[in-house]
Amino acid sequence: MSVAEPSLLPWQLNQTFLAIGTLPFTSTLTETLSMLPSFLVIGVVAVVTGETPSPRWLLLIPVMGVFAIFNLGAGLFAARATSVVRDVQQILPFVFRILLYASGVLFSAAEYAEGSYRWFFTLNPVYAFLTIARWTILGSDVSLSLLLSAGIWTAVITVTGFLWFRAGEASYGRS
């Protein structure tokens, strides 16, 4: 006769193991899913302004999937950086805002991206993902260098973020 294990009582929840890596993952997943209505609006606006739907639009799904993986790596990296230096949490919104402003969200970056600042835009991962996403919907030009930039940034940030996050996992929640 075996003794059944007692069920988990509410006051025992702090003794339950929760993989700390699930926090950046669920945060990234939540933000990715919250963008879905925006993509529907983008599709409607594109059709209303004269764009014809094409099979190329379906490529937006893997582009956003790769972008979500990039964001997961950045989230892991930021979580670890914040656990080491608490003030990083105050700086991150400014860093993200600068990346957005320097990526052509608010202005047409095409004229700047072809001149002497081309290297800057090619190295900006947000610009790379925005340009690739614009290509899927609007059919604008996208260069191989931007595709490589997005892929390399995704691989480097995800692997580096995961390894650095994992290296500090034993110290989380100890301070």
N, C-alpha and C positions, 0 to 999 in steps of 0.2 A: 504494500500500500504506500503510495507516494503522497507527499504533502504538496498541495497546489501552492504556487507562489501567490502571495497577496497582490492585489491590484494596486496600482500606483495611486496614492492618496494626494490630494491637492497640496498639502504641506511638504510633500516629498519631491516636488517638481525641481527644486534647486539641486537635487542630487542626481538628476537625470542627465545623461550625456547628450550633448548636442554638438555636432560637428560645427566648429566655429566658421568653417568655410561656407556653410549654407547661408550665412548672413549676407555677404556680398553677392552670392549667386541669386538669392531671392530678390534682393534689391534690384539687380540688373534685369531679372526676369519681369519684375513688376513694372519697371520703367519701359522696357521693350513692349510689353503688352499695352501699356497706356498710350503708346504711339500709334497703335492700329487705327483708331478713329481718325487720326490726322492723315493717315495714308488714304483712307477712303475720301476724305475731303479733297486731298490733292488730286486724286483720280477724277472726282466730279469737276473740280475747277479746270483741270486739263481738258476734259471733254467739252466743257462749256466754252472754253477759249479757243477751241478749234483743233485740238490734238486728237488724232484718231487712235483709238486703242490698238495696240499691236502685241504680238507675242513677246516682244522685248520687255513689256511691262512686268511680265512674270519674273524677270531677272532681278526685280527689286526685292524679292523674297530672299534669295541667297545673299544679296548685297547687305540687306539689313541683318541677316543672320551673322555674317562676318563682322559687321559693325557691333552687334551685340556681344560677340566673343571679344572684340577689342575693348568694349566697355567693361566686360567682366574682368579682363586683365588689368585695366586701369583702376577698377574698383578694388581689386585685391592689392594692387600697389598702393593706392591711397589709404586703404584700411591699415596696412602695415605701417606706412609713413605716419599716420595719425596716432598709432599706438606708440611709436617711438618718440615723436615730437608732437605734442597736443596742438600747438599753434598751426600746424599744417592744415588743420580743419578750417581755420579762419582764412587761409591763403587760397585754398582750392577753388572757391567760387570765382575769385579774380583771375586765376589761371585759366579756368574754363571759359570765362567771359572773353578774355583776350584771344584765346584760340578761336572762339566763334567769330569775333569781330575781324580777325585776321584771315578768315576762311571764305569770305564772300557771301555770308548769309544776308547781310544788309546792303550790299552793293555788288555790282557786276565785277568780278575779279578777273574776267577774261582778258581785259586790256592790260592788267598788271602782270598776270601770270605768263604772258608771252614775252615780256621785256626782260630787263636785267634782274627782276625779282622772281624769275621763274623758279629758281632753286628753293626760294622760301616757300612758295606755294606747293611745290612738289614734296617738300619735307613736312608739310603740315598735314597730319592725318585727317583732320576734320575737313579740310578742303578736298582732299582726295576722295573721301566718302561722299561728300556733297556733290562733287562733280560726277562721280560714277552714278549716283542716284538720279541726278538730273539727266544723264545720258539715258537711263532706262525709261524715263517718262517722256522727255522732250526730244531725245535723239541728238542732243548736242555732242560735240566732239569730246572724246576721252582718249588720253594718250596711254601708251603702255607704261610710261614712267609713273603715272598716277595709280595704275593697277598694281604695279610692283610696290609702290610706296604704301598703299593700303594693306597689301599682303604682308610686307615686311614689318610694318608697324604692328599689325595684329599679332604676328608670330612673336616678335620681340617683347611686346608689352604683356601678352598673355603668359608666356613662359617665364619671363622675369618676375612679373607680378605674382604668379603662382609659387615660384620657388622662394621668393623673398617672404611672401605671406606664410608659407609653410615653415620656413626657418624660424619664425617667431611665434609659432602656434603655442608653444609651451608657456610662453609668458603672458598670453592674453588673459585678461581678467584678474591679474595678480597685483596690479597697481591701484 
